[in-house]
Amino acid sequence: QVQLVESGGGLVQAGGSLRLFCAASRSIYNNPMGWFRQAPGKQRDLVATISSIGNTYYADSVKGRFTISRDNAKNTLYLEMNSLKPEDTAMYYCWQGGSQNYWGQGTQVTVSS
């Protein structure tokens, strides 16, 4: 069992930036990690993933604006979000893959126009 705790969300104006953090309770070294988001009334969508060796994937809607990274020594996943848009407003969830999928509780990001 692993616990994932997100932080860093908040309210920001359009065009602004936020950095999300996901702290894991145990080593993430061998696991793919990622960020998903869910807006009210919508399904949970993939935002970005990063493999255990650092290969990244981004949804088209965030490509060029968001950067996912990881620090295995700190068991932490990051999401740098720039040029935020109102449509980025959602609850953002940290995900860890592997033999089992784990999810955090989420951190709210609200972008005002």
C-alpha positions as CSV (number, residue, x, y, z in Angstrom):
1,Q,0.0,0.0,0.0
2,V,1.2,3.5,-0.8
3,Q,-0.2,6.8,0.2
4,L,-0.1,9.7,-2.3
5,V,-0.6,13.2,-1.0
6,E,-1.1,16.1,-3.4
7,S,-0.5,19.8,-2.7
8,G,0.1,23.1,-4.4
9,G,-3.3,23.7,-5.9
10,G,-5.1,27.0,-5.5
11,L,-6.8,29.9,-7.2
12,V,-4.8,31.7,-9.9
13,Q,-5.7,34.1,-12.7
14,A,-5.6,33.1,-16.3
15,G,-2.0,33.2,-17.6
16,G,-0.6,32.4,-14.2
17,S,1.4,29.5,-12.9
18,L,1.1,26.8,-10.3
19,R,3.3,23.9,-9.2
20,L,1.7,20.8,-8.0
21,F,3.4,18.3,-5.7
22,C,2.7,14.6,-5.0
23,A,4.5,13.1,-2.0
24,A,4.5,9.3,-1.9
25,S,4.8,7.3,1.3
26,R,7.3,4.9,-0.2
27,S,9.8,4.6,-3.1
28,I,8.5,5.5,-6.5
29,Y,11.7,4.5,-8.2
30,N,10.3,1.7,-10.3
31,N,6.9,3.0,-10.9
32,P,5.3,5.1,-13.7
33,M,3.6,8.2,-12.3
34,G,1.2,10.7,-13.6
35,W,-1.3,13.4,-13.2
36,F,-5.0,13.3,-14.0
37,R,-7.7,15.9,-13.6
38,Q,-11.5,15.9,-13.3
39,A,-13.8,18.8,-13.7
40,P,-17.3,18.8,-12.2
41,G,-19.6,16.6,-14.2
42,K,-16.8,15.3,-16.4
43,Q,-14.7,12.2,-16.5
44,R,-11.2,12.0,-15.1
45,D,-8.7,12.7,-17.9
46,L,-5.0,12.1,-18.2
47,V,-2.9,15.2,-18.0
48,A,0.7,13.8,-18.1
49,T,2.7,10.7,-17.3
50,I,6.3,10.0,-16.6
51,S,7.9,6.5,-16.8
52,S,10.3,5.1,-14.3
53,I,13.2,6.1,-16.7
54,G,11.8,9.6,-17.3
55,N,9.9,9.3,-20.5
56,T,7.1,11.8,-20.6
57,Y,3.7,12.0,-22.2
58,Y,1.3,14.9,-22.3
59,A,-2.3,15.4,-23.3
60,D,-2.6,17.7,-26.3
61,S,-4.5,20.3,-24.3
62,V,-1.5,20.9,-22.0
63,K,1.5,20.2,-24.3
64,G,3.9,23.1,-24.2
65,R,2.4,24.6,-21.0
66,F,2.8,21.8,-18.4
67,T,5.9,19.9,-17.4
68,I,5.9,16.7,-15.4
69,S,9.0,15.7,-13.4
70,R,10.0,13.4,-10.6
71,D,12.5,13.2,-7.8
72,N,13.0,9.6,-6.9
73,A,15.2,10.4,-4.0
74,K,12.4,12.5,-2.4
75,N,9.6,10.1,-3.6
76,T,7.9,13.2,-5.1
77,L,6.2,13.9,-8.4
78,Y,5.7,17.4,-9.7
79,L,3.6,19.2,-12.3
80,E,4.7,22.7,-13.4
81,M,1.7,24.5,-14.9
82,N,2.2,27.7,-16.9
83,S,0.0,29.8,-19.0
84,L,-3.0,28.5,-17.1
85,K,-6.5,28.8,-18.7
86,P,-9.9,28.7,-17.2
87,E,-10.5,25.3,-18.8
88,D,-7.6,23.9,-16.7
89,T,-9.9,24.3,-13.7
90,A,-10.3,20.8,-12.1
91,M,-9.4,18.6,-9.3
92,Y,-5.9,17.2,-10.0
93,Y,-5.0,13.7,-8.9
94,C,-1.7,12.0,-8.6
95,W,-1.4,8.5,-9.9
96,Q,1.1,5.7,-9.4
97,G,1.1,2.7,-11.7
98,G,2.7,-0.7,-11.5
99,S,1.3,-4.0,-10.2
100,Q,-1.5,-1.9,-8.7
101,N,-2.9,1.6,-9.3
102,Y,-2.8,4.1,-6.5
103,W,-4.5,7.5,-6.4
104,G,-4.2,10.6,-4.2
105,Q,-7.1,12.5,-2.8
106,G,-6.6,15.4,-5.2
107,T,-5.8,19.1,-5.1
108,Q,-8.1,21.7,-6.5
109,V,-6.9,24.1,-9.2
110,T,-9.1,27.0,-10.1
111,V,-8.2,29.4,-12.9
112,S,-10.2,32.6,-13.1
113,S,-10.7,34.5,-16.3
